[in-house]
């Protein structure tokens, strides 16, 4: 998974340079001029991590339904053993 490793390294580098003041800034999702939601970035990051975890789990489930070998994401998968 060289692409994952590369992007993971880039994300960690970007997050290491974030200051406390930046992480407390409000992050807002806008639709035109209407604010859909607004919350501090430190609350958005765990939410994004949960969404990514769900997407990975759903992808594994769909792969298994299609008979595709599921890659090991958090260690070896049952298909790799």
Biopython code that builds the backbone (N, CA, C, O; Angstrom):
import numpy as np
from Bio.PDB.StructureBuilder import StructureBuilder

atoms = [
    (1, "UNK", "N", (0.819, -1.178, 0.000)),
    (1, "UNK", "CA", (0.000, 0.000, 0.000)),
    (1, "UNK", "C", (0.870, 1.251, 0.000)),
    (1, "UNK", "O", (0.795, 2.060, 0.924)),
    (2, "UNK", "N", (1.678, 1.409, -1.015)),
    (2, "UNK", "CA", (2.573, 2.572, -1.057)),
    (2, "UNK", "C", (1.817, 3.907, -1.127)),
    (2, "UNK", "O", (2.281, 4.903, -0.572)),
    (3, "UNK", "N", (0.668, 3.938, -1.796)),
    (3, "UNK", "CA", (-0.092, 5.187, -1.878)),
    (3, "UNK", "C", (-0.600, 5.588, -0.508)),
    (3, "UNK", "O", (-0.520, 6.758, -0.135)),
    (4, "UNK", "N", (-1.127, 4.621, 0.254)),
    (4, "UNK", "CA", (-1.609, 4.906, 1.606)),
    (4, "UNK", "C", (-0.472, 5.421, 2.477)),
    (4, "UNK", "O", (-0.626, 6.414, 3.189)),
    (5, "UNK", "N", (0.675, 4.740, 2.418)),
    (5, "UNK", "CA", (1.817, 5.152, 3.238)),
    (5, "UNK", "C", (2.263, 6.571, 2.897)),
    (5, "UNK", "O", (2.596, 7.353, 3.787)),
    (6, "UNK", "N", (2.270, 6.898, 1.611)),
    (6, "UNK", "CA", (2.674, 8.235, 1.169)),
    (6, "UNK", "C", (1.694, 9.284, 1.686)),
    (6, "UNK", "O", (2.108, 10.293, 2.256)),
    (7, "UNK", "N", (0.394, 9.049, 1.490)),
    (7, "UNK", "CA", (-0.611, 10.014, 1.923)),
    (7, "UNK", "C", (-0.682, 10.113, 3.441)),
    (7, "UNK", "O", (-0.920, 11.192, 3.984)),
    (8, "UNK", "N", (-0.478, 8.999, 4.123)),
    (8, "UNK", "CA", (-0.462, 9.005, 5.582)),
    (8, "UNK", "C", (0.684, 9.880, 6.094)),
    (8, "UNK", "O", (0.503, 10.670, 7.020)),
    (9, "UNK", "N", (1.848, 9.736, 5.493)),
    (9, "UNK", "CA", (2.992, 10.562, 5.873)),
    (9, "UNK", "C", (2.740, 12.042, 5.626)),
    (9, "UNK", "O", (3.090, 12.884, 6.453)),
    (10, "UNK", "N", (2.130, 12.359, 4.483)),
    (10, "UNK", "CA", (1.825, 13.758, 4.171)),
    (10, "UNK", "C", (0.816, 14.334, 5.162)),
    (10, "UNK", "O", (0.952, 15.481, 5.589)),
    (11, "UNK", "N", (-0.195, 13.545, 5.530)),
    (11, "UNK", "CA", (-1.208, 14.017, 6.480)),
    (11, "UNK", "C", (-0.586, 14.260, 7.845)),
    (11, "UNK", "O", (-0.875, 15.265, 8.494)),
    (12, "UNK", "N", (0.273, 13.334, 8.286)),
    (12, "UNK", "CA", (0.921, 13.499, 9.591)),
    (12, "UNK", "C", (1.821, 14.735, 9.605)),
    (12, "UNK", "O", (1.873, 15.456, 10.601)),
    (13, "UNK", "N", (2.521, 14.975, 8.512)),
    (13, "UNK", "CA", (3.383, 16.160, 8.418)),
    (13, "UNK", "C", (2.549, 17.428, 8.471)),
    (13, "UNK", "O", (2.912, 18.383, 9.158)),
    (14, "UNK", "N", (1.430, 17.446, 7.747)),
    (14, "UNK", "CA", (0.562, 18.628, 7.736)),
    (14, "UNK", "C", (-0.031, 18.879, 9.116)),
    (14, "UNK", "O", (-0.093, 20.024, 9.562)),
    (15, "UNK", "N", (-0.467, 17.823, 9.796)),
    (15, "UNK", "CA", (-1.062, 17.987, 11.121)),
    (15, "UNK", "C", (-0.032, 18.393, 12.168)),
    (15, "UNK", "O", (-0.368, 19.089, 13.126)),
    (16, "UNK", "N", (1.216, 17.968, 12.000)),
    (16, "UNK", "CA", (2.260, 18.325, 12.964)),
    (16, "UNK", "C", (2.523, 19.825, 12.968)),
    (16, "UNK", "O", (2.954, 20.369, 13.985)),
    (17, "UNK", "N", (2.274, 20.500, 11.856)),
    (17, "UNK", "CA", (2.521, 21.932, 11.761)),
    (17, "UNK", "C", (1.343, 22.798, 12.185)),
    (17, "UNK", "O", (1.428, 24.023, 12.101)),
    (18, "UNK", "N", (0.244, 22.196, 12.640)),
    (18, "UNK", "CA", (-0.943, 22.959, 13.022)),
    (18, "UNK", "C", (-0.791, 23.479, 14.453)),
    (18, "UNK", "O", (-0.408, 22.739, 15.359)),
    (19, "UNK", "N", (-1.095, 24.753, 14.636)),
    (19, "UNK", "CA", (-1.012, 25.357, 15.967)),
    (19, "UNK", "C", (-2.341, 25.197, 16.712)),
    (19, "UNK", "O", (-3.368, 24.881, 16.111)),
    (20, "UNK", "N", (-2.303, 25.421, 18.028)),
    (20, "UNK", "CA", (-3.527, 25.360, 18.830)),
    (20, "UNK", "C", (-4.556, 26.377, 18.345)),
    (20, "UNK", "O", (-5.752, 26.084, 18.306)),
    (21, "UNK", "N", (-4.099, 27.555, 17.982)),
    (21, "UNK", "CA", (-5.022, 28.593, 17.504)),
    (21, "UNK", "C", (-5.714, 28.151, 16.219)),
    (21, "UNK", "O", (-6.909, 28.391, 16.040)),
    (22, "UNK", "N", (-4.964, 27.505, 15.322)),
    (22, "UNK", "CA", (-5.571, 27.040, 14.075)),
    (22, "UNK", "C", (-6.597, 25.938, 14.323)),
    (22, "UNK", "O", (-7.637, 25.907, 13.665)),
    (23, "UNK", "N", (-6.324, 25.045, 15.252)),
    (23, "UNK", "CA", (-7.222, 23.925, 15.497)),
    (23, "UNK", "C", (-8.501, 24.377, 16.198)),
    (23, "UNK", "O", (-9.518, 23.686, 16.150)),
    (24, "UNK", "N", (-8.445, 25.554, 16.855)),
    (24, "UNK", "CA", (-9.645, 26.086, 17.520)),
    (24, "UNK", "C", (-10.523, 26.896, 16.574)),
    (24, "UNK", "O", (-11.664, 27.213, 16.910)),
    (25, "UNK", "N", (-10.001, 27.238, 15.383)),
    (25, "UNK", "CA", (-10.792, 27.997, 14.413)),
    (25, "UNK", "C", (-12.042, 27.211, 14.041)),
    (25, "UNK", "O", (-12.056, 25.980, 14.051)),
    (26, "UNK", "N", (-13.074, 27.948, 13.718)),
    (26, "UNK", "CA", (-14.305, 27.302, 13.289)),
    (26, "UNK", "C", (-14.171, 26.814, 11.858)),
    (26, "UNK", "O", (-13.630, 27.505, 10.995)),
    (27, "UNK", "N", (-14.669, 25.621, 11.625)),
    (27, "UNK", "CA", (-14.743, 25.060, 10.286)),
    (27, "UNK", "C", (-16.206, 25.065, 9.907)),
    (27, "UNK", "O", (-17.038, 24.578, 10.672)),
    (28, "UNK", "N", (-16.539, 25.592, 8.766)),
    (28, "UNK", "CA", (-17.938, 25.698, 8.373)),
    (28, "UNK", "C", (-18.145, 25.078, 7.000)),
    (28, "UNK", "O", (-17.298, 25.185, 6.113)),
    (29, "UNK", "N", (-19.276, 24.436, 6.851)),
    (29, "UNK", "CA", (-19.667, 23.903, 5.553)),
    (29, "UNK", "C", (-20.750, 24.827, 5.016)),
    (29, "UNK", "O", (-21.788, 25.031, 5.645)),
    (30, "UNK", "N", (-20.486, 25.375, 3.853)),
    (30, "UNK", "CA", (-21.403, 26.362, 3.291)),
    (30, "UNK", "C", (-22.088, 25.818, 2.044)),
    (30, "UNK", "O", (-21.502, 25.070, 1.261)),
    (31, "UNK", "N", (-23.323, 26.211, 1.887)),
    (31, "UNK", "CA", (-24.048, 25.969, 0.645)),
    (31, "UNK", "C", (-24.469, 27.340, 0.166)),
    (31, "UNK", "O", (-25.470, 27.893, 0.621)),
    (32, "UNK", "N", (-23.686, 27.888, -0.768)),
    (32, "UNK", "CA", (-23.902, 29.270, -1.157)),
    (32, "UNK", "C", (-23.550, 30.160, 0.028)),
    (32, "UNK", "O", (-22.421, 30.127, 0.518)),
    (33, "UNK", "N", (-24.505, 30.948, 0.484)),
    (33, "UNK", "CA", (-24.283, 31.795, 1.652)),
    (33, "UNK", "C", (-24.891, 31.190, 2.908)),
    (33, "UNK", "O", (-24.750, 31.759, 3.991)),
    (34, "UNK", "N", (-25.566, 30.046, 2.789)),
    (34, "UNK", "CA", (-26.180, 29.383, 3.946)),
    (34, "UNK", "C", (-25.161, 28.481, 4.631)),
    (34, "UNK", "O", (-24.477, 27.691, 3.980)),
    (35, "UNK", "N", (-25.069, 28.606, 5.945)),
    (35, "UNK", "CA", (-24.166, 27.765, 6.727)),
    (35, "UNK", "C", (-24.897, 26.469, 7.067)),
    (35, "UNK", "O", (-25.943, 26.497, 7.714)),
    (36, "UNK", "N", (-24.344, 25.329, 6.630)),
    (36, "UNK", "CA", (-24.933, 24.026, 6.930)),
    (36, "UNK", "C", (-24.584, 23.633, 8.366)),
    (36, "UNK", "O", (-25.465, 23.247, 9.135)),
    (37, "UNK", "N", (-23.317, 23.729, 8.726)),
    (37, "UNK", "CA", (-22.878, 23.499, 10.106)),
    (37, "UNK", "C", (-21.608, 24.281, 10.348)),
    (37, "UNK", "O", (-20.897, 24.646, 9.412)),
    (38, "UNK", "N", (-21.332, 24.535, 11.613)),
    (38, "UNK", "CA", (-20.115, 25.232, 11.998)),
    (38, "UNK", "C", (-19.664, 24.653, 13.330)),
    (38, "UNK", "O", (-20.424, 24.639, 14.298)),
    (39, "UNK", "N", (-18.439, 24.180, 13.377)),
    (39, "UNK", "CA", (-17.886, 23.624, 14.603)),
    (39, "UNK", "C", (-16.374, 23.768, 14.578)),
    (39, "UNK", "O", (-15.780, 23.880, 13.506)),
    (40, "UNK", "N", (-15.735, 23.765, 15.767)),
    (40, "UNK", "CA", (-14.273, 23.878, 15.805)),
    (40, "UNK", "C", (-13.611, 22.703, 15.084)),
    (40, "UNK", "O", (-14.137, 21.590, 15.074)),
    (41, "UNK", "N", (-12.480, 22.963, 14.497)),
    (41, "UNK", "CA", (-11.783, 21.921, 13.736)),
    (41, "UNK", "C", (-11.418, 20.721, 14.591)),
    (41, "UNK", "O", (-11.403, 19.595, 14.093)),
    (42, "UNK", "N", (-11.118, 20.939, 15.885)),
    (42, "UNK", "CA", (-10.751, 19.805, 16.735)),
    (42, "UNK", "C", (-11.927, 18.847, 16.936)),
    (42, "UNK", "O", (-11.722, 17.694, 17.317)),
    (43, "UNK", "N", (-13.159, 19.310, 16.685)),
    (43, "UNK", "CA", (-14.313, 18.423, 16.735)),
    (43, "UNK", "C", (-14.578, 17.763, 15.375)),
    (43, "UNK", "O", (-15.171, 16.687, 15.305)),
    (44, "UNK", "N", (-14.135, 18.414, 14.308)),
    (44, "UNK", "CA", (-14.366, 17.877, 12.965)),
    (44, "UNK", "C", (-13.435, 16.702, 12.673)),
    (44, "UNK", "O", (-13.843, 15.742, 12.020)),
    (45, "UNK", "N", (-12.179, 16.765, 13.150)),
    (45, "UNK", "CA", (-11.206, 15.720, 12.833)),
    (45, "UNK", "C", (-11.641, 14.329, 13.299)),
    (45, "UNK", "O", (-11.545, 13.388, 12.511)),
    (46, "UNK", "N", (-12.118, 14.147, 14.547)),
    (46, "UNK", "CA", (-12.587, 12.809, 14.937)),
    (46, "UNK", "C", (-13.805, 12.364, 14.133)),
    (46, "UNK", "O", (-13.969, 11.176, 13.854)),
    (47, "UNK", "N", (-14.648, 13.310, 13.766)),
    (47, "UNK", "CA", (-15.812, 12.988, 12.943)),
    (47, "UNK", "C", (-15.367, 12.443, 11.592)),
    (47, "UNK", "O", (-15.917, 11.453, 11.108)),
    (48, "UNK", "N", (-14.378, 13.082, 10.984)),
    (48, "UNK", "CA", (-13.855, 12.607, 9.702)),
    (48, "UNK", "C", (-13.214, 11.231, 9.844)),
    (48, "UNK", "O", (-13.346, 10.393, 8.952)),
    (49, "UNK", "N", (-12.521, 10.992, 10.958)),
    (49, "UNK", "CA", (-11.913, 9.683, 11.197)),
    (49, "UNK", "C", (-12.985, 8.609, 11.308)),
    (49, "UNK", "O", (-12.806, 7.504, 10.796)),
    (50, "UNK", "N", (-14.095, 8.915, 11.969)),
    (50, "UNK", "CA", (-15.197, 7.952, 12.081)),
    (50, "UNK", "C", (-15.807, 7.651, 10.723)),
    (50, "UNK", "O", (-16.131, 6.502, 10.422)),
    (51, "UNK", "N", (-15.961, 8.679, 9.909)),
    (51, "UNK", "CA", (-16.522, 8.485, 8.566)),
    (51, "UNK", "C", (-15.593, 7.610, 7.731)),
    (51, "UNK", "O", (-16.057, 6.713, 7.027)),
    (52, "UNK", "N", (-14.285, 7.859, 7.803)),
    (52, "UNK", "CA", (-13.334, 7.037, 7.050)),
    (52, "UNK", "C", (-13.366, 5.591, 7.523)),
    (52, "UNK", "O", (-13.288, 4.677, 6.702)),
    (53, "UNK", "N", (-13.480, 5.365, 8.819)),
    (53, "UNK", "CA", (-13.559, 4.011, 9.360)),
    (53, "UNK", "C", (-14.795, 3.300, 8.832)),
    (53, "UNK", "O", (-14.735, 2.122, 8.480)),
    (54, "UNK", "N", (-15.916, 4.010, 8.777)),
    (54, "UNK", "CA", (-17.145, 3.433, 8.242)),
    (54, "UNK", "C", (-16.983, 3.075, 6.770)),
    (54, "UNK", "O", (-17.399, 1.999, 6.342)),
    (55, "UNK", "N", (-16.382, 3.970, 5.996)),
    (55, "UNK", "CA", (-16.194, 3.721, 4.564)),
    (55, "UNK", "C", (-15.313, 2.501, 4.334)),
    (55, "UNK", "O", (-15.587, 1.692, 3.447)),
    (56, "UNK", "N", (-14.256, 2.365, 5.129)),
    (56, "UNK", "CA", (-13.366, 1.210, 4.996)),
    (56, "UNK", "C", (-14.124, -0.068, 5.320)),
    (56, "UNK", "O", (-13.996, -1.061, 4.604)),
    (57, "UNK", "N", (-14.916, -0.057, 6.395)),
    (57, "UNK", "CA", (-15.696, -1.237, 6.756)),
    (57, "UNK", "C", (-16.723, -1.587, 5.704)),
    (57, "UNK", "O", (-16.916, -2.761, 5.389)),
    (58, "UNK", "N", (-17.389, -0.578, 5.153)),
    (58, "UNK", "CA", (-18.390, -0.824, 4.119)),
    (58, "UNK", "C", (-17.733, -1.376, 2.855)),
    (58, "UNK", "O", (-18.296, -2.246, 2.190)),
    (59, "UNK", "N", (-16.545, -0.874, 2.522)),
    (59, "UNK", "CA", (-15.823, -1.364, 1.350)),
    (59, "UNK", "C", (-15.435, -2.829, 1.538)),
    (59, "UNK", "O", (-15.571, -3.631, 0.614)),
    (60, "UNK", "N", (-14.955, -3.179, 2.727)),
    (60, "UNK", "CA", (-14.632, -4.578, 3.017)),
    (60, "UNK", "C", (-15.851, -5.471, 2.848)),
    (60, "UNK", "O", (-15.757, -6.559, 2.280)),
    (61, "UNK", "N", (-16.994, -5.008, 3.343)),
    (61, "UNK", "CA", (-18.230, -5.784, 3.252)),
    (61, "UNK", "C", (-18.632, -6.003, 1.792)),
    (61, "UNK", "O", (-18.983, -7.115, 1.397)),
    (62, "UNK", "N", (-18.579, -4.944, 1.003)),
    (62, "UNK", "CA", (-18.943, -5.057, -0.419)),
    (62, "UNK", "C", (-17.961, -5.973, -1.146)),
    (62, "UNK", "O", (-18.376, -6.791, -1.967)),
    (63, "UNK", "N", (-16.669, -5.848, -0.855)),
    (63, "UNK", "CA", (-15.679, -6.748, -1.469)),
    (63, "UNK", "C", (-16.017, -8.199, -1.167)),
    (63, "UNK", "O", (-15.982, -9.050, -2.055)),
    (64, "UNK", "N", (-16.343, -8.479, 0.089)),
    (64, "UNK", "CA", (-16.632, -9.867, 0.448)),
    (64, "UNK", "C", (-17.897, -10.361, -0.243)),
    (64, "UNK", "O", (-17.963, -11.529, -0.627)),
    (65, "UNK", "N", (-18.904, -9.504, -0.411)),
    (65, "UNK", "CA", (-20.120, -9.899, -1.126)),
    (65, "UNK", "C", (-19.837, -10.196, -2.596)),
    (65, "UNK", "O", (-20.463, -11.074, -3.189)),
    (66, "UNK", "N", (-18.901, -9.466, -3.175)),
    (66, "UNK", "CA", (-18.560, -9.645, -4.590)),
    (66, "UNK", "C", (-17.564, -10.774, -4.812)),
    (66, "UNK", "O", (-17.256, -11.124, -5.951)),
    (67, "UNK", "N", (-17.063, -11.342, -3.722)),
    (67, "UNK", "CA", (-16.096, -12.420, -3.851)),
    (67, "UNK", "C", (-14.687, -11.940, -4.134)),
    (67, "UNK", "O", (-13.826, -12.723, -4.535)),
    (68, "UNK", "N", (-14.450, -10.661, -3.928)),
    (68, "UNK", "CA", (-13.124, -10.078, -4.143)),
    (68, "UNK", "C", (-12.312, -10.268, -2.865)),
    (68, "UNK", "O", (-12.847, -10.113, -1.767)),
    (69, "UNK", "N", (-11.048, -10.597, -2.991)),
    (69, "UNK", "CA", (-10.184, -10.763, -1.832)),
    (69, "UNK", "C", (-10.051, -9.431, -1.095)),
    (69, "UNK", "O", (-9.681, -8.415, -1.684)),
    (70, "UNK", "N", (-10.357, -9.455, 0.192)),
    (70, "UNK", "CA", (-10.304, -8.240, 1.005)),
    (70, "UNK", "C", (-8.863, -8.011, 1.453)),
    (70, "UNK", "O", (-8.270, -8.887, 2.082)),
    (71, "UNK", "N", (-8.290, -6.845, 1.139)),
    (71, "UNK", "CA", (-6.907, -6.574, 1.565)),
    (71, "UNK", "C", (-6.838, -6.309, 3.062)),
    (71, "UNK", "O", (-7.812, -5.863, 3.668)),
    (72, "UNK", "N", (-5.700, -6.581, 3.644)),
    (72, "UNK", "CA", (-5.495, -6.289, 5.058)),
    (72, "UNK", "C", (-5.266, -4.816, 5.261)),
    (72, "UNK", "O", (-4.312, -4.260, 4.716)),
    (73, "UNK", "N", (-6.110, -4.172, 6.028)),
    (73, "UNK", "CA", (-5.971, -2.742, 6.275)),
    (73, "UNK", "C", (-5.432, -2.453, 7.673)),
    (73, "UNK", "O", (-4.661, -1.511, 7.862)),
    (74, "UNK", "N", (-5.834, -3.258, 8.646)),
    (74, "UNK", "CA", (-5.387, -3.080, 10.022)),
    (74, "UNK", "C", (-4.569, -4.290, 10.446)),
    (74, "UNK", "O", (-4.510, -4.618, 11.631)),
    (75, "UNK", "N", (-3.949, -4.944, 9.499)),
    (75, "UNK", "CA", (-3.252, -6.213, 9.715)),
    (75, "UNK", "C", (-3.760, -7.185, 8.669)),
    (75, "UNK", "O", (-4.566, -6.811, 7.818)),
    (76, "UNK", "N", (-3.302, -8.423, 8.719)),
    (76, "UNK", "CA", (-3.734, -9.381, 7.707)),
    (76, "UNK", "C", (-5.248, -9.642, 7.784)),
    (76, "UNK", "O", (-5.812, -9.758, 8.872)),
    (77, "UNK", "N", (-5.886, -9.730, 6.628)),
    (77, "UNK", "CA", (-7.307, -10.060, 6.606)),
    (77, "UNK", "C", (-7.468, -11.576, 6.596)),
    (77, "UNK", "O", (-6.498, -12.310, 6.407)),
    (78, "UNK", "N", (-8.686, -12.033, 6.799)),
    (78, "UNK", "CA", (-8.961, -13.475, 6.776)),
    (78, "UNK", "C", (-8.674, -14.055, 5.394)),
    (78, "UNK", "O", (-8.341, -15.234, 5.271)),
    (79, "UNK", "N", (-8.804, -13.226, 4.347)),
    (79, "UNK", "CA", (-8.524, -13.698, 2.984)),
    (79, "UNK", "C", (-7.042, -13.896, 2.738)),
    (79, "UNK", "O", (-6.661, -14.668, 1.858)),
    (80, "UNK", "N", (-6.200, -13.214, 3.501)),
    (80, "UNK", "CA", (-4.753, -13.314, 3.299)),
    (80, "UNK", "C", (-4.110, -14.433, 4.103)),
    (80, "UNK", "O", (-2.938, -14.742, 3.886)),
    (81, "UNK", "N", (-4.835, -15.041, 5.014)),
    (81, "UNK", "CA", (-4.258, -16.086, 5.868)),
    (81, "UNK", "C", (-4.327, -17.431, 5.196)),
    (81, "UNK", "O", (-3.888, -18.430, 5.767)),
]
sb = StructureBuilder()
sb.init_structure("model")
sb.init_model(0)
sb.init_chain("A")
sb.init_seg("    ")
for serial, (resi, resn, name, xyz) in enumerate(atoms, 1):
    if name == "N":
        sb.init_residue(resn, " ", resi, " ")
    sb.init_atom(name, np.array(xyz, "f"), 0.0, 1.0, " ", f" {name:<3s}", serial, name[0])
structure = sb.get_structure()
